[in-house]
Amino acid sequence: MKNFALGRLKTGAMNKTEAAYAAHLELLKHAGEIEWHRFEGLKFRLADNTFYTPDFAVMRAGGQIECHEVKGFWQDDARAKIKIAADLYPFRFIAIKAKTKKEGGGWAVEEF
C-alpha cells in the first residue's frame, strides 16, 4: 500500500513532517550550527513556467546557503526538479526524510 498526500497545503503552510523539521532547525540554530532558516524562502526558475521552491532555505554558521527538501516519500517529478535545480544553481540541495522509530528516529539526508 502506497502513502499519498491528501492534497497540497496552502502556500506557507507546513505539514507535520515539515513542522518537525522546522523544530529541528531551531535546535541547530540555538546550537550555533546554522544562522538562519526560512520555510519556502527561495524560488528557483527551472524553465519557462517551471519553478521549484525548496521547503527550507538554510544558512549555515559559515554563511553557506543550502536548500532542504523535506519528504515523507518521493514522487518522480519532485526528484527531477531538485536534480535540475542542483545542476543550475550554486547551492547545496539536500533531501531530508524522517526516519521511523523502528529505524531509530531522526533524519535521513541525501545530497544532490
Backbone as XML, in Angstrom:
<?xml version="1.0"?>
<chain id="A" units="angstrom">
  <residue number="1" name="MET">
    <atom name="N" x="0.840" y="-1.179" z="0.000"/>
    <atom name="CA" x="0.000" y="0.000" z="0.000"/>
    <atom name="C" x="0.886" y="1.244" z="0.000"/>
  </residue>
  <residue number="2" name="LYS">
    <atom name="N" x="0.631" y="2.138" z="-0.917"/>
    <atom name="CA" x="1.410" y="3.372" z="-1.001"/>
    <atom name="C" x="0.732" y="4.472" z="-0.207"/>
  </residue>
  <residue number="3" name="ASN">
    <atom name="N" x="1.566" y="5.354" z="0.368"/>
    <atom name="CA" x="1.047" y="6.514" z="1.082"/>
    <atom name="C" x="1.076" y="7.713" z="0.159"/>
  </residue>
  <residue number="4" name="PHE">
    <atom name="N" x="-0.048" y="8.389" z="0.033"/>
    <atom name="CA" x="-0.104" y="9.588" z="-0.783"/>
    <atom name="C" x="-0.671" y="10.724" z="0.042"/>
  </residue>
  <residue number="5" name="ALA">
    <atom name="N" x="-0.160" y="11.913" z="-0.203"/>
    <atom name="CA" x="-0.673" y="13.094" z="0.480"/>
    <atom name="C" x="-2.119" y="13.309" z="0.071"/>
  </residue>
  <residue number="6" name="LEU">
    <atom name="N" x="-2.885" y="13.880" z="0.965"/>
    <atom name="CA" x="-4.296" y="14.107" z="0.705"/>
    <atom name="C" x="-4.546" y="15.369" z="-0.100"/>
  </residue>
  <residue number="7" name="GLY">
    <atom name="N" x="-3.524" y="16.001" z="-0.565"/>
    <atom name="CA" x="-3.636" y="17.234" z="-1.335"/>
    <atom name="C" x="-2.598" y="18.219" z="-0.864"/>
  </residue>
  <residue number="8" name="ARG">
    <atom name="N" x="-2.417" y="19.239" z="-1.623"/>
    <atom name="CA" x="-1.424" y="20.250" z="-1.262"/>
    <atom name="C" x="-1.982" y="21.187" z="-0.205"/>
  </residue>
  <residue number="9" name="LEU">
    <atom name="N" x="-1.107" y="21.585" z="0.687"/>
    <atom name="CA" x="-1.475" y="22.595" z="1.672"/>
    <atom name="C" x="-1.329" y="23.966" z="1.028"/>
  </residue>
  <residue number="10" name="LYS">
    <atom name="N" x="-1.929" y="24.964" z="1.632"/>
    <atom name="CA" x="-1.784" y="26.327" z="1.126"/>
    <atom name="C" x="-0.318" y="26.732" z="1.185"/>
  </residue>
  <residue number="11" name="THR">
    <atom name="N" x="0.089" y="27.605" z="0.275"/>
    <atom name="CA" x="1.448" y="28.128" z="0.284"/>
    <atom name="C" x="1.733" y="28.732" z="1.652"/>
  </residue>
  <residue number="12" name="GLY">
    <atom name="N" x="2.878" y="28.383" z="2.211"/>
    <atom name="CA" x="3.253" y="28.899" z="3.524"/>
    <atom name="C" x="2.790" y="28.039" z="4.681"/>
  </residue>
  <residue number="13" name="ALA">
    <atom name="N" x="2.012" y="26.985" z="4.421"/>
    <atom name="CA" x="1.540" y="26.089" z="5.479"/>
    <atom name="C" x="2.399" y="24.825" z="5.487"/>
  </residue>
  <residue number="14" name="MET">
    <atom name="N" x="2.881" y="24.461" z="6.662"/>
    <atom name="CA" x="3.725" y="23.272" z="6.798"/>
    <atom name="C" x="2.884" y="22.049" z="7.133"/>
  </residue>
  <residue number="15" name="ASN">
    <atom name="N" x="3.305" y="20.898" z="6.587"/>
    <atom name="CA" x="2.714" y="19.643" z="7.029"/>
    <atom name="C" x="3.419" y="19.209" z="8.327"/>
  </residue>
  <residue number="16" name="LYS">
    <atom name="N" x="3.025" y="18.087" z="8.910"/>
    <atom name="CA" x="3.582" y="17.657" z="10.199"/>
    <atom name="C" x="5.073" y="17.375" z="10.118"/>
  </residue>
  <residue number="17" name="THR">
    <atom name="N" x="5.514" y="16.764" z="9.035"/>
    <atom name="CA" x="6.936" y="16.438" z="8.887"/>
    <atom name="C" x="7.759" y="17.715" z="8.748"/>
  </residue>
  <residue number="18" name="GLU">
    <atom name="N" x="7.265" y="18.666" z="7.958"/>
    <atom name="CA" x="7.963" y="19.945" z="7.797"/>
    <atom name="C" x="8.016" y="20.714" z="9.112"/>
  </residue>
  <residue number="19" name="ALA">
    <atom name="N" x="6.930" y="20.680" z="9.881"/>
    <atom name="CA" x="6.907" y="21.366" z="11.179"/>
    <atom name="C" x="7.916" y="20.740" z="12.138"/>
  </residue>
  <residue number="20" name="ALA">
    <atom name="N" x="8.019" y="19.409" z="12.116"/>
    <atom name="CA" x="9.001" y="18.729" z="12.966"/>
    <atom name="C" x="10.417" y="19.100" z="12.534"/>
  </residue>
  <residue number="21" name="TYR">
    <atom name="N" x="10.648" y="19.214" z="11.228"/>
    <atom name="CA" x="11.972" y="19.586" z="10.742"/>
    <atom name="C" x="12.290" y="21.044" z="11.092"/>
  </residue>
  <residue number="22" name="ALA">
    <atom name="N" x="11.290" y="21.915" z="11.043"/>
    <atom name="CA" x="11.488" y="23.318" z="11.447"/>
    <atom name="C" x="11.930" y="23.382" z="12.908"/>
  </residue>
  <residue number="23" name="ALA">
    <atom name="N" x="11.335" y="22.546" z="13.760"/>
    <atom name="CA" x="11.743" y="22.498" z="15.168"/>
    <atom name="C" x="13.186" y="22.014" z="15.280"/>
  </residue>
  <residue number="24" name="HIS">
    <atom name="N" x="13.567" y="21.033" z="14.458"/>
    <atom name="CA" x="14.944" y="20.535" z="14.421"/>
    <atom name="C" x="15.905" y="21.661" z="14.004"/>
  </residue>
  <residue number="25" name="LEU">
    <atom name="N" x="15.512" y="22.442" z="12.991"/>
    <atom name="CA" x="16.351" y="23.562" z="12.551"/>
    <atom name="C" x="16.516" y="24.600" z="13.657"/>
  </residue>
  <residue number="26" name="GLU">
    <atom name="N" x="15.467" y="24.832" z="14.444"/>
    <atom name="CA" x="15.569" y="25.764" z="15.569"/>
    <atom name="C" x="16.600" y="25.272" z="16.588"/>
  </residue>
  <residue number="27" name="LEU">
    <atom name="N" x="16.638" y="23.962" z="16.830"/>
    <atom name="CA" x="17.654" y="23.402" z="17.731"/>
    <atom name="C" x="19.056" y="23.634" z="17.171"/>
  </residue>
  <residue number="28" name="LEU">
    <atom name="N" x="19.217" y="23.440" z="15.863"/>
    <atom name="CA" x="20.521" y="23.679" z="15.227"/>
    <atom name="C" x="20.911" y="25.151" z="15.320"/>
  </residue>
  <residue number="29" name="LYS">
    <atom name="N" x="19.920" y="26.031" z="15.205"/>
    <atom name="CA" x="20.177" y="27.470" z="15.319"/>
    <atom name="C" x="20.654" y="27.821" z="16.722"/>
  </residue>
  <residue number="30" name="HIS">
    <atom name="N" x="19.982" y="27.294" z="17.730"/>
    <atom name="CA" x="20.381" y="27.561" z="19.117"/>
    <atom name="C" x="21.747" y="26.951" z="19.449"/>
  </residue>
  <residue number="31" name="ALA">
    <atom name="N" x="22.103" y="25.877" z="18.753"/>
    <atom name="CA" x="23.407" y="25.246" z="18.958"/>
    <atom name="C" x="24.514" y="25.961" z="18.182"/>
  </residue>
  <residue number="32" name="GLY">
    <atom name="N" x="24.142" y="26.931" z="17.334"/>
    <atom name="CA" x="25.138" y="27.681" z="16.575"/>
    <atom name="C" x="25.562" y="27.028" z="15.274"/>
  </residue>
  <residue number="33" name="GLU">
    <atom name="N" x="24.892" y="25.950" z="14.870"/>
    <atom name="CA" x="25.263" y="25.271" z="13.631"/>
    <atom name="C" x="24.709" y="25.978" z="12.401"/>
  </residue>
  <residue number="34" name="ILE">
    <atom name="N" x="23.560" y="26.631" z="12.555"/>
    <atom name="CA" x="23.008" y="27.421" z="11.465"/>
    <atom name="C" x="22.697" y="28.823" z="11.985"/>
  </residue>
  <residue number="35" name="GLU">
    <atom name="N" x="22.692" y="29.786" z="11.081"/>
    <atom name="CA" x="22.400" y="31.174" z="11.431"/>
    <atom name="C" x="20.927" y="31.512" z="11.228"/>
  </residue>
  <residue number="36" name="TRP">
    <atom name="N" x="20.320" y="30.879" z="10.198"/>
    <atom name="CA" x="19.002" y="31.310" z="9.761"/>
    <atom name="C" x="18.344" y="30.206" z="8.961"/>
  </residue>
  <residue number="37" name="HIS">
    <atom name="N" x="17.022" y="30.184" z="8.989"/>
    <atom name="CA" x="16.257" y="29.318" z="8.090"/>
    <atom name="C" x="14.902" y="29.949" z="7.832"/>
  </residue>
  <residue number="38" name="ARG">
    <atom name="N" x="14.345" y="29.634" z="6.668"/>
    <atom name="CA" x="13.023" y="30.157" z="6.330"/>
    <atom name="C" x="12.274" y="29.134" z="5.491"/>
  </residue>
  <residue number="39" name="PHE">
    <atom name="N" x="11.034" y="28.876" z="5.874"/>
    <atom name="CA" x="10.177" y="27.954" z="5.134"/>
    <atom name="C" x="9.772" y="28.601" z="3.808"/>
  </residue>
  <residue number="40" name="GLU">
    <atom name="N" x="9.962" y="27.865" z="2.718"/>
    <atom name="CA" x="9.654" y="28.330" z="1.364"/>
    <atom name="C" x="10.256" y="29.716" z="1.094"/>
  </residue>
  <residue number="41" name="GLY">
    <atom name="N" x="11.503" y="29.892" z="1.520"/>
    <atom name="CA" x="12.161" y="31.186" z="1.436"/>
    <atom name="C" x="12.788" y="31.523" z="0.100"/>
  </residue>
  <residue number="42" name="LEU">
    <atom name="N" x="12.966" y="30.549" z="-0.784"/>
    <atom name="CA" x="13.561" y="30.782" z="-2.102"/>
    <atom name="C" x="12.712" y="30.100" z="-3.167"/>
  </residue>
  <residue number="43" name="LYS">
    <atom name="N" x="12.739" y="30.659" z="-4.373"/>
    <atom name="CA" x="12.024" y="30.067" z="-5.502"/>
    <atom name="C" x="12.961" y="30.103" z="-6.701"/>
  </residue>
  <residue number="44" name="PHE">
    <atom name="N" x="13.126" y="28.984" z="-7.367"/>
    <atom name="CA" x="14.055" y="28.864" z="-8.487"/>
    <atom name="C" x="13.306" y="28.628" z="-9.795"/>
  </residue>
  <residue number="45" name="ARG">
    <atom name="N" x="13.708" y="29.363" z="-10.828"/>
    <atom name="CA" x="13.154" y="29.123" z="-12.168"/>
    <atom name="C" x="13.976" y="28.002" z="-12.811"/>
  </residue>
  <residue number="46" name="LEU">
    <atom name="N" x="13.294" y="26.949" z="-13.235"/>
    <atom name="CA" x="13.971" y="25.829" z="-13.885"/>
    <atom name="C" x="13.834" y="25.906" z="-15.405"/>
  </residue>
  <residue number="47" name="ALA">
    <atom name="N" x="12.716" y="26.443" z="-15.872"/>
    <atom name="CA" x="12.431" y="26.602" z="-17.302"/>
    <atom name="C" x="11.239" y="27.550" z="-17.400"/>
  </residue>
  <residue number="48" name="ASP">
    <atom name="N" x="10.793" y="27.838" z="-18.617"/>
    <atom name="CA" x="9.609" y="28.681" z="-18.771"/>
    <atom name="C" x="8.437" y="28.032" z="-18.033"/>
  </residue>
  <residue number="49" name="ASN">
    <atom name="N" x="7.810" y="28.798" z="-17.166"/>
    <atom name="CA" x="6.642" y="28.339" z="-16.403"/>
    <atom name="C" x="6.901" y="27.111" z="-15.532"/>
  </residue>
  <residue number="50" name="THR">
    <atom name="N" x="8.161" y="26.865" z="-15.185"/>
    <atom name="CA" x="8.508" y="25.749" z="-14.315"/>
    <atom name="C" x="9.408" y="26.263" z="-13.199"/>
  </residue>
  <residue number="51" name="PHE">
    <atom name="N" x="8.926" y="26.113" z="-11.976"/>
    <atom name="CA" x="9.641" y="26.625" z="-10.819"/>
    <atom name="C" x="9.797" y="25.527" z="-9.776"/>
  </residue>
  <residue number="52" name="TYR">
    <atom name="N" x="10.778" y="25.733" z="-8.910"/>
    <atom name="CA" x="10.987" y="24.821" z="-7.779"/>
    <atom name="C" x="11.174" y="25.672" z="-6.528"/>
  </residue>
  <residue number="53" name="THR">
    <atom name="N" x="10.389" y="25.386" z="-5.503"/>
    <atom name="CA" x="10.504" y="26.061" z="-4.212"/>
    <atom name="C" x="10.879" y="25.022" z="-3.166"/>
  </residue>
  <residue number="54" name="PRO">
    <atom name="N" x="12.130" y="25.023" z="-2.705"/>
    <atom name="CA" x="12.507" y="24.066" z="-1.659"/>
    <atom name="C" x="11.759" y="24.387" z="-0.367"/>
  </residue>
  <residue number="55" name="ASP">
    <atom name="N" x="11.573" y="23.376" z="0.451"/>
    <atom name="CA" x="10.843" y="23.569" z="1.705"/>
    <atom name="C" x="11.536" y="24.568" z="2.621"/>
  </residue>
  <residue number="56" name="PHE">
    <atom name="N" x="12.854" y="24.478" z="2.727"/>
    <atom name="CA" x="13.587" y="25.379" z="3.626"/>
    <atom name="C" x="14.839" y="25.917" z="2.959"/>
  </residue>
  <residue number="57" name="ALA">
    <atom name="N" x="15.052" y="27.214" z="3.100"/>
    <atom name="CA" x="16.337" y="27.836" z="2.795"/>
    <atom name="C" x="17.058" y="27.911" z="4.135"/>
  </residue>
  <residue number="58" name="VAL">
    <atom name="N" x="18.302" y="27.467" z="4.159"/>
    <atom name="CA" x="19.064" y="27.385" z="5.408"/>
    <atom name="C" x="20.425" y="28.043" z="5.202"/>
  </residue>
  <residue number="59" name="MET">
    <atom name="N" x="20.832" y="28.901" z="6.154"/>
    <atom name="CA" x="22.179" y="29.467" z="6.118"/>
    <atom name="C" x="22.997" y="28.835" z="7.239"/>
  </residue>
  <residue number="60" name="ARG">
    <atom name="N" x="24.061" y="28.165" z="6.865"/>
    <atom name="CA" x="24.973" y="27.548" z="7.827"/>
    <atom name="C" x="25.725" y="28.638" z="8.597"/>
  </residue>
  <residue number="61" name="ALA">
    <atom name="N" x="26.354" y="28.270" z="9.679"/>
    <atom name="CA" x="27.100" y="29.222" z="10.510"/>
    <atom name="C" x="28.202" y="29.919" z="9.706"/>
  </residue>
  <residue number="62" name="GLY">
    <atom name="N" x="28.759" y="29.251" z="8.708"/>
    <atom name="CA" x="29.813" y="29.836" z="7.879"/>
    <atom name="C" x="29.296" y="30.701" z="6.745"/>
  </residue>
  <residue number="63" name="GLY">
    <atom name="N" x="27.972" y="30.826" z="6.620"/>
    <atom name="CA" x="27.389" y="31.668" z="5.587"/>
    <atom name="C" x="26.917" y="30.938" z="4.338"/>
  </residue>
  <residue number="64" name="GLN">
    <atom name="N" x="27.175" y="29.630" z="4.235"/>
    <atom name="CA" x="26.753" y="28.880" z="3.056"/>
    <atom name="C" x="25.229" y="28.713" z="3.075"/>
  </residue>
  <residue number="65" name="ILE">
    <atom name="N" x="24.628" y="28.875" z="1.893"/>
    <atom name="CA" x="23.186" y="28.694" z="1.751"/>
    <atom name="C" x="22.919" y="27.275" z="1.250"/>
  </residue>
  <residue number="66" name="GLU">
    <atom name="N" x="21.959" y="26.623" z="1.865"/>
    <atom name="CA" x="21.520" y="25.287" z="1.472"/>
    <atom name="C" x="20.013" y="25.310" z="1.251"/>
  </residue>
  <residue number="67" name="CYS">
    <atom name="N" x="19.547" y="24.402" z="0.414"/>
    <atom name="CA" x="18.120" y="24.233" z="0.172"/>
    <atom name="C" x="17.742" y="22.837" z="0.642"/>
  </residue>
  <residue number="68" name="HIS">
    <atom name="N" x="16.827" y="22.772" z="1.599"/>
    <atom name="CA" x="16.430" y="21.498" z="2.195"/>
    <atom name="C" x="15.005" y="21.153" z="1.762"/>
  </residue>
  <residue number="69" name="GLU">
    <atom name="N" x="14.837" y="19.971" z="1.209"/>
    <atom name="CA" x="13.533" y="19.469" z="0.782"/>
    <atom name="C" x="13.134" y="18.328" z="1.720"/>
  </residue>
  <residue number="70" name="VAL">
    <atom name="N" x="12.018" y="18.486" z="2.407"/>
    <atom name="CA" x="11.565" y="17.504" z="3.397"/>
    <atom name="C" x="10.479" y="16.645" z="2.763"/>
  </residue>
  <residue number="71" name="LYS">
    <atom name="N" x="10.687" y="15.332" z="2.742"/>
    <atom name="CA" x="9.732" y="14.423" z="2.104"/>
    <atom name="C" x="9.417" y="13.236" z="3.004"/>
  </residue>
  <residue number="72" name="GLY">
    <atom name="N" x="8.176" y="12.807" z="2.924"/>
    <atom name="CA" x="7.789" y="11.534" z="3.525"/>
    <atom name="C" x="8.062" y="10.422" z="2.523"/>
  </residue>
  <residue number="73" name="PHE">
    <atom name="N" x="7.871" y="10.730" z="1.246"/>
    <atom name="CA" x="8.183" y="9.828" z="0.140"/>
    <atom name="C" x="8.408" y="10.689" z="-1.095"/>
  </residue>
  <residue number="74" name="TRP">
    <atom name="N" x="9.079" y="10.126" z="-2.094"/>
    <atom name="CA" x="9.414" y="10.879" z="-3.295"/>
    <atom name="C" x="8.523" y="10.477" z="-4.452"/>
  </residue>
  <residue number="75" name="GLN">
    <atom name="N" x="8.020" y="11.487" z="-5.179"/>
    <atom name="CA" x="7.404" y="11.243" z="-6.478"/>
    <atom name="C" x="8.426" y="11.663" z="-7.518"/>
  </residue>
  <residue number="76" name="ASP">
    <atom name="N" x="8.360" y="11.056" z="-8.698"/>
    <atom name="CA" x="9.381" y="11.280" z="-9.718"/>
    <atom name="C" x="9.564" y="12.749" z="-10.093"/>
  </residue>
  <residue number="77" name="ASP">
    <atom name="N" x="8.471" y="13.522" z="-10.198"/>
    <atom name="CA" x="8.615" y="14.915" z="-10.616"/>
    <atom name="C" x="9.369" y="15.738" z="-9.579"/>
  </residue>
  <residue number="78" name="ALA">
    <atom name="N" x="9.167" y="15.462" z="-8.299"/>
    <atom name="CA" x="9.868" y="16.196" z="-7.243"/>
    <atom name="C" x="11.360" y="15.883" z="-7.281"/>
  </residue>
  <residue number="79" name="ARG">
    <atom name="N" x="11.703" y="14.632" z="-7.466"/>
    <atom name="CA" x="13.113" y="14.241" z="-7.542"/>
    <atom name="C" x="13.773" y="14.879" z="-8.764"/>
  </residue>
  <residue number="80" name="ALA">
    <atom name="N" x="13.067" y="14.939" z="-9.878"/>
    <atom name="CA" x="13.614" y="15.547" z="-11.091"/>
    <atom name="C" x="13.862" y="17.040" z="-10.871"/>
  </residue>
  <residue number="81" name="LYS">
    <atom name="N" x="12.913" y="17.732" z="-10.237"/>
    <atom name="CA" x="13.065" y="19.168" z="-10.027"/>
    <atom name="C" x="14.263" y="19.498" z="-9.143"/>
  </residue>
  <residue number="82" name="ILE">
    <atom name="N" x="14.483" y="18.742" z="-8.074"/>
    <atom name="CA" x="15.615" y="19.043" z="-7.198"/>
    <atom name="C" x="16.938" y="18.755" z="-7.917"/>
  </residue>
  <residue number="83" name="LYS">
    <atom name="N" x="16.973" y="17.716" z="-8.764"/>
    <atom name="CA" x="18.192" y="17.424" z="-9.522"/>
    <atom name="C" x="18.482" y="18.525" z="-10.537"/>
  </residue>
  <residue number="84" name="ILE">
    <atom name="N" x="17.453" y="19.016" z="-11.211"/>
    <atom name="CA" x="17.640" y="20.101" z="-12.184"/>
    <atom name="C" x="18.114" y="21.361" z="-11.470"/>
  </residue>
  <residue number="85" name="ALA">
    <atom name="N" x="17.484" y="21.691" z="-10.348"/>
    <atom name="CA" x="17.889" y="22.880" z="-9.585"/>
    <atom name="C" x="19.344" y="22.765" z="-9.138"/>
  </residue>
  <residue number="86" name="ALA">
    <atom name="N" x="19.756" y="21.584" z="-8.697"/>
    <atom name="CA" x="21.139" y="21.373" z="-8.257"/>
    <atom name="C" x="22.131" y="21.573" z="-9.407"/>
  </residue>
  <residue number="87" name="ASP">
    <atom name="N" x="21.712" y="21.237" z="-10.626"/>
    <atom name="CA" x="22.575" y="21.442" z="-11.797"/>
    <atom name="C" x="22.651" y="22.911" z="-12.200"/>
  </residue>
  <residue number="88" name="LEU">
    <atom name="N" x="21.581" y="23.676" z="-11.962"/>
    <atom name="CA" x="21.509" y="25.060" z="-12.430"/>
    <atom name="C" x="22.027" y="26.100" z="-11.441"/>
  </residue>
  <residue number="89" name="TYR">
    <atom name="N" x="21.952" y="25.810" z="-10.157"/>
    <atom name="CA" x="22.232" y="26.826" z="-9.140"/>
    <atom name="C" x="23.351" y="26.386" z="-8.203"/>
  </residue>
  <residue number="90" name="PRO">
    <atom name="N" x="24.156" y="27.372" z="-7.716"/>
    <atom name="CA" x="25.347" y="27.055" z="-6.914"/>
    <atom name="C" x="25.079" y="26.901" z="-5.416"/>
  </residue>
  <residue number="91" name="PHE">
    <atom name="N" x="24.051" y="26.142" z="-5.077"/>
    <atom name="CA" x="23.719" y="25.884" z="-3.671"/>
    <atom name="C" x="23.731" y="24.387" z="-3.423"/>
  </residue>
  <residue number="92" name="ARG">
    <atom name="N" x="23.872" y="24.017" z="-2.153"/>
    <atom name="CA" x="23.709" y="22.610" z="-1.774"/>
    <atom name="C" x="22.217" y="22.321" z="-1.709"/>
  </residue>
  <residue number="93" name="PHE">
    <atom name="N" x="21.792" y="21.269" z="-2.384"/>
    <atom name="CA" x="20.399" y="20.824" z="-2.332"/>
    <atom name="C" x="20.379" y="19.499" z="-1.582"/>
  </residue>
  <residue number="94" name="ILE">
    <atom name="N" x="19.591" y="19.470" z="-0.522"/>
    <atom name="CA" x="19.585" y="18.330" z="0.385"/>
    <atom name="C" x="18.162" y="17.838" z="0.583"/>
  </residue>
  <residue number="95" name="ALA">
    <atom name="N" x="17.974" y="16.536" z="0.436"/>
    <atom name="CA" x="16.677" y="15.919" z="0.708"/>
    <atom name="C" x="16.702" y="15.359" z="2.125"/>
  </residue>
  <residue number="96" name="ILE">
    <atom name="N" x="15.653" y="15.642" z="2.865"/>
    <atom name="CA" x="15.530" y="15.216" z="4.252"/>
    <atom name="C" x="14.319" y="14.299" z="4.351"/>
  </residue>
  <residue number="97" name="LYS">
    <atom name="N" x="14.502" y="13.152" z="4.971"/>
    <atom name="CA" x="13.383" y="12.214" z="5.164"/>
    <atom name="C" x="13.376" y="11.780" z="6.626"/>
  </residue>
  <residue number="98" name="ALA">
    <atom name="N" x="12.208" y="11.846" z="7.246"/>
    <atom name="CA" x="12.095" y="11.424" z="8.644"/>
    <atom name="C" x="12.278" y="9.914" z="8.727"/>
  </residue>
  <residue number="99" name="LYS">
    <atom name="N" x="13.127" y="9.476" z="9.659"/>
    <atom name="CA" x="13.300" y="8.051" z="9.909"/>
    <atom name="C" x="12.206" y="7.595" z="10.876"/>
  </residue>
  <residue number="100" name="THR">
    <atom name="N" x="11.742" y="6.384" z="10.684"/>
    <atom name="CA" x="10.723" y="5.832" z="11.580"/>
    <atom name="C" x="11.352" y="5.495" z="12.935"/>
  </residue>
  <residue number="101" name="LYS">
    <atom name="N" x="10.514" y="5.311" z="13.926"/>
    <atom name="CA" x="11.015" y="4.889" z="15.243"/>
    <atom name="C" x="11.772" y="3.578" z="15.119"/>
  </residue>
  <residue number="102" name="LYS">
    <atom name="N" x="11.273" y="2.693" z="14.265"/>
    <atom name="CA" x="11.927" y="1.395" z="14.038"/>
    <atom name="C" x="13.351" y="1.586" z="13.492"/>
  </residue>
  <residue number="103" name="GLU">
    <atom name="N" x="13.545" y="2.653" z="12.709"/>
    <atom name="CA" x="14.865" y="2.964" z="12.143"/>
    <atom name="C" x="15.722" y="3.770" z="13.116"/>
  </residue>
  <residue number="104" name="GLY">
    <atom name="N" x="15.181" y="4.080" z="14.271"/>
    <atom name="CA" x="15.939" y="4.824" z="15.281"/>
    <atom name="C" x="15.603" y="6.305" z="15.344"/>
  </residue>
  <residue number="105" name="GLY">
    <atom name="N" x="14.644" y="6.746" z="14.534"/>
    <atom name="CA" x="14.252" y="8.156" z="14.550"/>
    <atom name="C" x="15.301" y="9.047" z="13.900"/>
  </residue>
  <residue number="106" name="GLY">
    <atom name="N" x="15.062" y="10.342" z="13.960"/>
    <atom name="CA" x="15.989" y="11.305" z="13.383"/>
    <atom name="C" x="15.693" y="11.558" z="11.913"/>
  </residue>
  <residue number="107" name="TRP">
    <atom name="N" x="16.714" y="11.952" z="11.193"/>
    <atom name="CA" x="16.544" y="12.381" z="9.817"/>
    <atom name="C" x="17.560" y="11.703" z="8.896"/>
  </residue>
  <residue number="108" name="ALA">
    <atom name="N" x="17.092" y="11.186" z="7.766"/>
    <atom name="CA" x="17.971" y="10.650" z="6.730"/>
    <atom name="C" x="18.258" y="11.798" z="5.756"/>
  </residue>
  <residue number="109" name="VAL">
    <atom name="N" x="19.507" y="11.907" z="5.322"/>
    <atom name="CA" x="19.929" y="13.026" z="4.476"/>
    <atom name="C" x="20.498" y="12.486" z="3.175"/>
  </residue>
  <residue number="110" name="GLU">
    <atom name="N" x="20.064" y="13.080" z="2.048"/>
    <atom name="CA" x="20.578" y="12.732" z="0.724"/>
    <atom name="C" x="20.942" y="14.029" z="0.031"/>
  </residue>
  <residue number="111" name="GLU">
    <atom name="N" x="22.171" y="14.134" z="-0.437"/>
    <atom name="CA" x="22.605" y="15.363" z="-1.117"/>
    <atom name="C" x="22.564" y="15.169" z="-2.627"/>
  </residue>
  <residue number="112" name="PHE">
    <atom name="N" x="22.179" y="16.235" z="-3.340"/>
    <atom name="CA" x="22.106" y="16.192" z="-4.803"/>
    <atom name="C" x="23.213" y="17.020" z="-5.410"/>
  </residue>
</chain>
